[in-house]
Amino acid sequence: MTAATLLSSPHLIDLVLVFTVLEAAGLIWWRRSARILWRRRARPEPAVPNRAETTRALPDRRRTGAQAAADVLLLLLPGVFLMLALRAALAGAAWPWVPAALAGSLVAHIMDMRNRWKG
């Protein structure tokens, strides 16, 4: 098998998709373990609050649990749809599959941006 046939094979995209799934699992695991470590290092409450603590506190932007998993999946989903579009084009799939995957990538990207802007 030459390099040209390997690079034009849809099976290469399958391999990249497998590594993307492994990356998602690793990121979700890492975010959950970092959350557990952060909780263990929590500082004790001060006996007398200072002026900064008496004012309204800023909301905590760290996401935990299912929210963290959803953030990771929304982050990777547009790329997965783009890879599926490339795979469909390389495999010679029927023409509606490529635009459908590209539209799915656009929708996933818009959902990710909306999720990030909401905080």
TIDOFI-828601 format. One record per residue (C-alpha): y, x, z; residue number from 1. Coordinates in Angstrom, 1 decimal, padded with zeros to 4 digits. Each point is the difference from the previous one (the first is absolute). Layout:
<rec><v>Y</v><u>X</u><w>Z</w><i>NUM</i></rec>
...
END
This chain:
<rec><v>000.0</v><u>000.0</u><w>000.0</w><i>1</i></rec>
<rec><v>003.3</v><u>001.5</u><w>-001.1</w><i>2</i></rec>
<rec><v>003.2</v><u>-000.2</u><w>002.0</w><i>3</i></rec>
<rec><v>001.5</v><u>-002.4</u><w>-002.6</w><i>4</i></rec>
<rec><v>-002.8</v><u>-002.5</u><w>000.4</w><i>5</i></rec>
<rec><v>000.1</v><u>000.3</u><w>003.8</w><i>6</i></rec>
<rec><v>003.8</v><u>-000.6</u><w>000.1</w><i>7</i></rec>
<rec><v>-000.3</v><u>-003.0</u><w>-002.3</w><i>8</i></rec>
<rec><v>-002.9</v><u>-001.5</u><w>001.9</w><i>9</i></rec>
<rec><v>000.6</v><u>-003.1</u><w>002.1</w><i>10</i></rec>
<rec><v>-002.4</v><u>001.4</u><w>002.6</w><i>11</i></rec>
<rec><v>002.6</v><u>002.5</u><w>001.0</w><i>12</i></rec>
<rec><v>002.2</v><u>-002.9</u><w>001.0</w><i>13</i></rec>
<rec><v>-002.9</v><u>-001.4</u><w>002.1</w><i>14</i></rec>
<rec><v>-000.1</v><u>003.3</u><w>001.8</w><i>15</i></rec>
<rec><v>003.7</v><u>000.0</u><w>000.7</w><i>16</i></rec>
<rec><v>-000.3</v><u>-003.6</u><w>001.3</w><i>17</i></rec>
<rec><v>-002.8</v><u>001.0</u><w>002.4</w><i>18</i></rec>
<rec><v>002.3</v><u>002.8</u><w>001.4</w><i>19</i></rec>
<rec><v>002.8</v><u>-002.5</u><w>000.3</w><i>20</i></rec>
<rec><v>-002.2</v><u>-002.3</u><w>002.1</w><i>21</i></rec>
<rec><v>-000.9</v><u>003.0</u><w>002.2</w><i>22</i></rec>
<rec><v>003.7</v><u>000.8</u><w>000.3</w><i>23</i></rec>
<rec><v>000.8</v><u>-003.5</u><w>001.1</w><i>24</i></rec>
<rec><v>-002.8</v><u>000.1</u><w>002.6</w><i>25</i></rec>
<rec><v>001.2</v><u>003.4</u><w>001.3</w><i>26</i></rec>
<rec><v>003.6</v><u>-001.2</u><w>000.2</w><i>27</i></rec>
<rec><v>-000.9</v><u>-003.1</u><w>001.9</w><i>28</i></rec>
<rec><v>-002.2</v><u>002.0</u><w>002.4</w><i>29</i></rec>
<rec><v>002.8</v><u>002.5</u><w>000.5</w><i>30</i></rec>
<rec><v>002.6</v><u>-002.6</u><w>000.7</w><i>31</i></rec>
<rec><v>-002.2</v><u>-001.7</u><w>002.5</w><i>32</i></rec>
<rec><v>-000.9</v><u>003.2</u><w>001.8</w><i>33</i></rec>
<rec><v>003.7</v><u>001.1</u><w>000.0</w><i>34</i></rec>
<rec><v>000.8</v><u>-003.3</u><w>001.6</w><i>35</i></rec>
<rec><v>-002.6</v><u>000.6</u><w>002.8</w><i>36</i></rec>
<rec><v>001.3</v><u>003.5</u><w>000.6</w><i>37</i></rec>
<rec><v>003.6</v><u>-001.2</u><w>000.1</w><i>38</i></rec>
<rec><v>-000.9</v><u>-002.6</u><w>002.7</w><i>39</i></rec>
<rec><v>-001.7</v><u>002.7</u><w>002.1</w><i>40</i></rec>
<rec><v>003.2</v><u>002.1</u><w>000.0</w><i>41</i></rec>
<rec><v>002.2</v><u>-002.9</u><w>001.0</w><i>42</i></rec>
<rec><v>002.7</v><u>001.1</u><w>002.4</w><i>43</i></rec>
<rec><v>000.4</v><u>-001.5</u><w>003.4</w><i>44</i></rec>
<rec><v>002.8</v><u>-002.4</u><w>000.6</w><i>45</i></rec>
<rec><v>003.1</v><u>001.6</u><w>001.7</w><i>46</i></rec>
<rec><v>000.9</v><u>-001.2</u><w>003.4</w><i>47</i></rec>
<rec><v>003.6</v><u>-000.6</u><w>-000.8</w><i>48</i></rec>
<rec><v>000.8</v><u>-001.2</u><w>-003.6</w><i>49</i></rec>
<rec><v>002.7</v><u>001.9</u><w>-001.7</w><i>50</i></rec>
<rec><v>002.8</v><u>-001.6</u><w>-002.1</w><i>51</i></rec>
<rec><v>-001.9</v><u>000.3</u><w>-003.3</w><i>52</i></rec>
<rec><v>-003.0</v><u>-001.9</u><w>001.5</w><i>53</i></rec>
<rec><v>002.2</v><u>-002.9</u><w>001.2</w><i>54</i></rec>
<rec><v>001.3</v><u>-000.7</u><w>-003.5</w><i>55</i></rec>
<rec><v>-002.1</v><u>-002.0</u><w>-002.4</w><i>56</i></rec>
<rec><v>-002.9</v><u>002.1</u><w>-001.2</w><i>57</i></rec>
<rec><v>-000.8</v><u>000.6</u><w>-003.7</w><i>58</i></rec>
<rec><v>-003.1</v><u>-001.7</u><w>-001.2</w><i>59</i></rec>
<rec><v>-003.1</v><u>002.1</u><w>-000.2</w><i>60</i></rec>
<rec><v>-000.8</v><u>000.6</u><w>-003.6</w><i>61</i></rec>
<rec><v>-003.5</v><u>001.5</u><w>000.5</w><i>62</i></rec>
<rec><v>-002.6</v><u>-002.3</u><w>-001.4</w><i>63</i></rec>
<rec><v>-003.4</v><u>-000.1</u><w>001.6</w><i>64</i></rec>
<rec><v>-003.5</v><u>-001.4</u><w>-000.7</w><i>65</i></rec>
<rec><v>-000.2</v><u>-002.4</u><w>-003.0</w><i>66</i></rec>
<rec><v>003.7</v><u>000.6</u><w>-000.8</w><i>67</i></rec>
<rec><v>-000.6</v><u>003.7</u><w>-000.5</w><i>68</i></rec>
<rec><v>-003.1</v><u>-000.7</u><w>-002.2</w><i>69</i></rec>
<rec><v>002.0</v><u>-002.4</u><w>-002.1</w><i>70</i></rec>
<rec><v>002.8</v><u>002.6</u><w>-000.4</w><i>71</i></rec>
<rec><v>-002.5</v><u>002.6</u><w>-001.3</w><i>72</i></rec>
<rec><v>-001.6</v><u>-002.5</u><w>-002.3</w><i>73</i></rec>
<rec><v>003.3</v><u>-001.2</u><w>-001.4</w><i>74</i></rec>
<rec><v>001.0</v><u>003.7</u><w>-000.5</w><i>75</i></rec>
<rec><v>-003.1</v><u>000.8</u><w>-002.1</w><i>76</i></rec>
<rec><v>-000.5</v><u>-003.3</u><w>-001.8</w><i>77</i></rec>
<rec><v>002.5</v><u>000.6</u><w>-002.9</w><i>78</i></rec>
<rec><v>-001.7</v><u>003.3</u><w>-000.8</w><i>79</i></rec>
<rec><v>-003.4</v><u>-001.6</u><w>000.1</w><i>80</i></rec>
<rec><v>001.1</v><u>-002.6</u><w>-002.5</w><i>81</i></rec>
<rec><v>001.5</v><u>002.7</u><w>-002.3</w><i>82</i></rec>
<rec><v>-003.3</v><u>001.9</u><w>000.1</w><i>83</i></rec>
<rec><v>-001.9</v><u>-003.2</u><w>-000.8</w><i>84</i></rec>
<rec><v>002.4</v><u>-000.5</u><w>-003.0</w><i>85</i></rec>
<rec><v>-000.8</v><u>003.5</u><w>-001.2</w><i>86</i></rec>
<rec><v>-003.7</v><u>-000.5</u><w>000.5</w><i>87</i></rec>
<rec><v>000.1</v><u>-003.2</u><w>-002.0</w><i>88</i></rec>
<rec><v>001.9</v><u>001.8</u><w>-002.8</w><i>89</i></rec>
<rec><v>-002.4</v><u>002.9</u><w>000.0</w><i>90</i></rec>
<rec><v>-003.1</v><u>-002.2</u><w>000.0</w><i>91</i></rec>
<rec><v>001.2</v><u>-002.1</u><w>-002.9</w><i>92</i></rec>
<rec><v>000.1</v><u>-003.3</u><w>002.0</w><i>93</i></rec>
<rec><v>001.5</v><u>-003.2</u><w>-001.5</w><i>94</i></rec>
<rec><v>003.7</v><u>000.2</u><w>-000.4</w><i>95</i></rec>
<rec><v>001.0</v><u>-002.4</u><w>002.9</w><i>96</i></rec>
<rec><v>-001.4</v><u>002.3</u><w>002.7</w><i>97</i></rec>
<rec><v>002.6</v><u>002.7</u><w>-000.5</w><i>98</i></rec>
<rec><v>003.0</v><u>-002.3</u><w>000.4</w><i>99</i></rec>
<rec><v>-001.6</v><u>-001.9</u><w>002.8</w><i>100</i></rec>
<rec><v>-000.6</v><u>003.3</u><w>001.9</w><i>101</i></rec>
<rec><v>003.6</v><u>001.1</u><w>-000.7</w><i>102</i></rec>
<rec><v>001.3</v><u>-003.4</u><w>001.2</w><i>103</i></rec>
<rec><v>-002.1</v><u>000.3</u><w>003.1</w><i>104</i></rec>
<rec><v>001.6</v><u>003.4</u><w>000.6</w><i>105</i></rec>
<rec><v>003.4</v><u>-001.4</u><w>-000.3</w><i>106</i></rec>
<rec><v>-000.7</v><u>-002.8</u><w>002.5</w><i>107</i></rec>
<rec><v>-001.6</v><u>002.4</u><w>002.5</w><i>108</i></rec>
<rec><v>003.0</v><u>002.3</u><w>-000.3</w><i>109</i></rec>
<rec><v>002.5</v><u>-002.9</u><w>000.6</w><i>110</i></rec>
<rec><v>-002.1</v><u>-001.1</u><w>003.0</w><i>111</i></rec>
<rec><v>000.1</v><u>003.6</u><w>001.3</w><i>112</i></rec>
<rec><v>003.8</v><u>000.3</u><w>-000.4</w><i>113</i></rec>
<rec><v>000.5</v><u>-003.4</u><w>001.6</w><i>114</i></rec>
<rec><v>-002.1</v><u>001.0</u><w>002.9</w><i>115</i></rec>
<rec><v>001.9</v><u>003.3</u><w>000.5</w><i>116</i></rec>
<rec><v>003.4</v><u>-001.7</u><w>-000.2</w><i>117</i></rec>
<rec><v>-000.9</v><u>-002.6</u><w>002.5</w><i>118</i></rec>
<rec><v>-001.0</v><u>002.7</u><w>002.5</w><i>119</i></rec>
END
